[in-house]
Amino acid sequence: MSEWASVLLVFWALWLADGVKLPAAARFGLAGAGRSARFVFGRLLLPGWSPTGWSVVADDIPFAISPVGISNRPVGAAGRPAEAPARATEWAWDDILETEQKGGWITINGARFCRDTGHLRAAQILGLARMPEPVRTARVGWWLQRWLRPVHLRRRAAALAGRTTMPALLNVLFLALAAVITAYLLADGASRLTPKQAESVARALPFVVGYLVLLHLAALAAAWMATRRLKVPGEDKRTIALFSAALLPPQALRLRALAGDGWFPAQHPLAFALAFAAKREREERAFQVLGDLRWPIGEADDPPLAKTVAAWHRAELTKRLGPLLAAAGLDEATLFAAPRADGPASCRYCPRCRSQFTTETARCPHGVELRPVAKG
Ligand SMILES: [Zn+2]
């Protein structure tokens, strides 16, 4: 029995570790179940435990874009702390001659520009640079709209669930059976049965293992067929992932998530929050995004063109977010209502980060103008 126990221990340890992500920079991890998802922002992203779950990693848009050019100063960031350059790099469209995707980064004219988050591929940046006016201005607006489509994200989640019903179901059966076997062995089930019963269980065990192998193979085949129907743009890593999962069964128990790799388009994290997050999380993300739009920080030393680009993107994003937030029942006045003093000495607060201050200073350390706290 002890070899069985160690095999099971390794099995469950691998199952727990599968899907853990340690990205180089903080990202949004969504562990989805049905139509909702748990939201985490950080450098350690844990997978969901459900075999029927799906997952997405989302990023803030790492650049600002406008009809005159592009800069790597992010605007309307949902993550905190937001990743931002000390000083922005900016390009007028007409100056962009070549772009490249290299090691997770996008380079423009050979210089590192921003992280490759999928919002704009290197070729698409070059495409914009080569477009004549006014086609380009229209295209820039089109892109902004494409990153804000919660309804589309919800449709994608529904399609993913629909096309991965079979692998998810087979995963549930596999896990349930593995859990029963584990419980039987760990609780020393044999000692609780009559010798005759224990003997027949021991005789059945190889068949149960064979059944698990069949479930494993059937689930892989079903997942492979699902990936054929769920076409993803760019490089498709799912075939290699399925091959790896075939050799290591604990990796083949989140096949819905595996089949959904690359299925969700890169959008603004707030679009993901509006599509899937609980009310509190939606409010929190909307607060961060609007706070970043209203009280941008860190751009004092940016070149004039970068400031122009960021200002245009900010104004456009603010305008386009209005109807989305209204539809989600999020009201800006409520989100930014003055907080009550958190102590008798508190008199001012920062509207961007909510820190409270006991002195009548004019600005918080980030340079945001302070406001008086609510009385009473
Ligand atoms: Zn502040």
Residues whose N, C-alpha, C, O or C-beta is under 5 A from the ligand:
A	BS01	ZN	C350 R352 C353 C364 H366 V368
